[in-house]
Amino acid sequence: MNGQPAGGGKWLLLLFMLCLLCSGCVQKHVDFAEPPSAPDKASDLTPGAVQKRRLQGDAAMEYYIYVPRKGGDGAKLFVTVHGVSRDADLHAEKFASLAEQYGVVLIAPVFSSKRFPGYQQLGNKEQGNRADQALMKIAAEAGQLSGAQSDRLYLFGFSGGGQFVHRFAMAFPERVAKLSVGSAGWYTFPDPKLPYPQGIQSVPDLPGVQFDANAFLKIPTLVTVGERDTTRNDPLEKDPEIDAQQGLTRVERGKRWAQAMKEAANAEGITADYRFQTVPNAGHNFENCMDKGGMGKSVFEFLFGTAPV
């Protein structure tokens, strides 16, 4: 000790203070590095751009998302579902400007032919994975990432996607605020005497699905079909029973289904909003319905009201 240089006490004090400072830095670094309880919205999404994502926990499940430039906190969640061409990217592209205008968050799931061959009928053991369950997971993630309200969805689907969304709404009416069906090939009618998917008898192959007509008949619904969609072109279900019940073309079938739903609602004393509308200058083609027939504008006005100025 007697050999310690002069001022050694000061050096010890400085060394002690330096250790305290470093300890605080380490503690701050640990706190910062801990994973957040929810995904970082700012880093995960780019407002004003269509983005392709993979579902967390299921990298094979893809979807497109669009968040308006002002952000998605508290926004409504719009879902658009492709037909058998699986053109979810085109759906996202064509609806993105409307989502921006109305301030809603858009999602467009990709139901691949390999994993979801029977997505039109929600899917089951023989028809691949459950598309209804996949959509619920995507909606929950989109709501978490963007801040959008994901408890009740605003649905649109075209062709095979039209089949999916109206069956989803009938199976899970508590999850659907409004519905728009575009050019579906055929429909599930509100007839408890017919087996699903033609009618609404119980579905043993779809655990958790119980059709409650008093609930699903209350969902406001718009059916749109191209005015030239009057041929028997593929893919179109041509079963004689379906023809007899629903008609020969998508125009006939859309009209009959909307009328059947409205009549079923009236029989239950339910005041229901069911509308049928043809899309001008278009046949069975999503892009033409959007670009030439103004289908997107009609769908958004029905789902969300008059466009904001």
GIUR-V531861 format. One record per pair of residues at least 6 apart in sequence whose ideal C-beta (glycine too) atoms are under 8 Angstrom apart, sorted by the first residue. I is the first residue (numbers start at 1). GAP is how many residues later the second one is. If there is no record, write none. Layout:
<<I GAP> <I GAP>>
This chain:
<<38 106> <39 17> <39 105> <39 106> <41 104> <41 105> <41 106> <44 101> <45 6> <45 20> <45 22> <45 27> <45 100> <45 101> <46 21> <47 20> <47 21> <47 22> <47 23> <47 24> <47 25> <48 19> <48 20> <48 21> <48 52> <49 17> <50 14> <50 15> <50 16> <50 39> <50 42> <50 43> <50 46> <51 13> <51 14> <51 15> <52 10> <52 11> <52 12> <52 37> <53 9> <53 10> <53 11> <53 12> <54 6> <54 7> <54 8> <55 6> <55 7> <55 8> <55 79> <55 82> <55 83> <55 86> <56 85> <57 80> <58 76> <58 79> <60 52> <60 55> <61 48> <61 49> <61 54> <61 73> <61 76> <61 77> <62 26> <62 47> <62 48> <62 50> <63 25> <63 44> <63 45> <63 46> <63 47> <63 75> <63 79> <64 24> <64 25> <64 27> <64 28> <64 42> <64 43> <64 44> <64 46> <65 27> <65 40> <65 41> <65 42> <65 43> <65 77> <65 80> <65 81> <66 26> <66 29> <66 30> <66 33> <66 34> <66 39> <66 40> <66 41> <67 38> <67 79> <67 81> <68 7> <68 31> <68 32> <68 35> <68 36> <68 37> <69 31> <70 33> <71 75> <71 76> <72 33> <72 74> <72 75> <72 76> <73 73> <73 74> <73 75> <74 73> <74 74> <74 75> <75 28> <75 29> <75 30> <75 71> <75 72> <75 73> <75 74> <76 28> <76 29> <76 72> <76 73> <76 78> <76 101> <76 228> <77 27> <77 28> <77 30> <77 62> <77 65> <77 66> <77 71> <77 72> <77 73> <77 76> <77 77> <78 17> <78 21> <78 26> <78 27> <78 28> <78 29> <78 75> <78 76> <78 78> <78 225> <79 27> <79 28> <79 29> <79 30> <79 56> <79 60> <79 74> <79 75> <79 76> <79 77> <79 86> <80 8> <80 11> <80 12> <80 15> <80 26> <80 27> <80 28> <80 76> <80 77> <80 78> <80 81> <81 7> <81 10> <81 27> <81 28> <81 30> <81 54> <81 74> <81 75> <81 76> <81 77> <81 80> <81 81> <81 83> <81 84> <82 6> <82 8> <82 9> <82 26> <82 28> <82 29> <82 75> <82 76> <82 78> <82 79> <82 204> <83 74> <83 75> <83 76> <83 77> <83 78> <83 79> <83 203> <84 29> <84 36> <84 75> <84 76> <84 151> <86 24> <86 25> <86 26> <86 27> <87 199> <88 20> <88 21> <88 22> <89 19> <90 196> <90 197> <91 17> <91 67> <91 70> <91 195> <92 14> <92 16> <94 192> <94 193> <94 196> <94 197> <94 202> <95 11> <95 13> <95 61> <95 201> <96 10> <98 198> <98 199> <98 202> <99 6> <99 7> <101 199> <101 206> <101 207> <102 198> <102 202> <102 205> <102 206> <103 205> <104 44> <104 50> <104 200> <105 37> <105 41> <105 43> <107 31> <107 32> <107 35> <109 22> <109 25> <109 26> <109 29> <111 8> <111 20> <111 23> <111 53> <114 14> <115 13> <115 14> <116 7> <116 12> <116 13> <116 15> <116 18> <117 10> <117 11> <118 6> <118 8> <118 9> <118 10> <118 13> <119 8> <119 9> <119 12> <119 41> <119 45> <120 40> <120 41> <120 43> <120 44> <120 47> <121 6> <121 42> <121 43> <121 46> <121 75> <121 76> <122 8> <122 9> <122 10> <122 42> <122 45> <122 46> <122 49> <122 84> <122 87> <123 6> <123 7> <123 8> <123 9> <124 6> <124 81> <124 82> <125 80> <126 79> <130 76> <131 33> <132 36> <132 39> <132 40> <132 74> <132 77> <135 33> <136 36> <136 39> <139 11> <139 14> <140 10> <142 6> <142 8> <143 6> <143 7> <143 8> <144 6> <151 24> <152 22> <152 23> <152 24> <152 25> <153 22> <153 23> <153 24> <154 22> <154 23> <154 24> <154 149> <154 150> <155 10> <155 13> <155 14> <155 21> <155 23> <155 24> <155 25> <156 9> <156 23> <156 24> <156 25> <156 26> <156 143> <156 147> <157 6> <157 7> <157 8> <157 9> <157 23> <157 24> <157 25> <157 27> <158 24> <158 25> <158 128> <158 131> <159 23> <159 24> <159 25> <159 26> <159 76> <159 125> <159 127> <160 24> <160 25> <160 75> <161 21> <162 19> <162 20> <162 21> <162 22> <162 23> <163 21> <163 22> <163 23> <163 24> <165 14> <165 15> <165 16> <166 13> <166 15> <166 18> <166 21> <166 22> <166 55> <166 91> <167 21> <167 30> <168 7> <168 8> <169 7> <169 10> <169 47> <169 50> <169 52> <170 18> <170 20> <170 30> <170 41> <170 46> <171 35> <171 38> <171 40> <171 45> <172 37> <173 39> <173 42> <173 43> <173 45> <173 46> <174 41> <176 43> <177 42> <178 41> <178 42> <178 43> <178 124> <178 125> <179 40> <179 41> <179 42> <179 43> <180 41> <180 42> <180 43> <180 44> <180 119> <180 122> <180 123> <181 40> <181 41> <181 42> <181 43> <181 73> <182 41> <182 42> <182 43> <182 104> <182 107> <182 113> <182 117> <183 41> <183 42> <183 43> <183 46> <183 67> <183 71> <183 101> <183 106> <184 39> <184 66> <184 69> <184 70> <184 73> <185 50> <185 51> <185 52> <185 65> <185 68> <186 50> <186 51> <186 56> <186 60> <186 67> <187 59> <187 66> <187 67> <187 70> <188 8> <188 9> <188 10> <188 11> <188 12> <189 9> <189 10> <189 11> <189 56> <189 57> <189 68> <189 71> <190 9> <190 10> <190 23> <190 26> <190 27> <190 70> <190 71> <190 74> <191 7> <191 8> <191 9> <192 7> <192 8> <192 9> <192 19> <192 21> <193 6> <193 8> <194 6> <194 7> <195 6> <196 6> <196 7> <196 10> <196 15> <198 43> <198 44> <198 47> <200 11> <200 13> <202 8> <202 9> <203 6> <203 8> <213 51> <213 55> <214 54> <214 56> <217 44> <217 47> <217 48> <217 51> <217 53> <217 55> <218 47> <218 52> <218 54> <220 52> <220 53> <220 54> <220 82> <221 37> <221 40> <221 51> <221 52> <221 53> <221 54> <222 53> <222 54> <222 55> <222 76> <222 77> <222 80> <222 81> <223 31> <223 32> <223 34> <223 35> <223 51> <223 52> <223 53> <223 54> <224 30> <224 52> <224 53> <224 54> <224 55> <224 65> <224 71> <224 74> <224 75> <225 25> <225 26> <225 29> <225 51> <225 52> <225 53> <225 54> <226 24> <226 52> <226 53> <226 56> <226 57> <226 58> <226 59> <226 62> <226 63> <226 67> <227 24> <227 51> <227 52> <227 53> <227 54> <227 55> <227 66> <228 53> <228 54> <228 55> <229 20> <229 21> <229 22> <229 53> <229 54> <229 55> <230 19> <230 20> <230 21> <231 18> <231 52> <231 53> <232 6> <232 16> <232 17> <233 51> <236 14> <245 11> <246 6> <246 7> <246 10> <246 11> <247 6> <247 8> <247 9> <250 34> <251 27> <254 22> <255 21> <258 16> <258 17> <258 18> <259 15> <259 17> <261 11> <261 13> <262 10> <262 12> <265 6> <265 7> <265 9> <266 6> <275 27> <277 21> <279 10> <279 14> <279 15> <279 16> <279 19> <280 12> <280 13> <280 14> <281 7> <281 11> <281 12> <282 6> <282 7> <282 10> <282 11> <282 13> <289 6> <290 6> <297 10> <300 7> <301 6>>
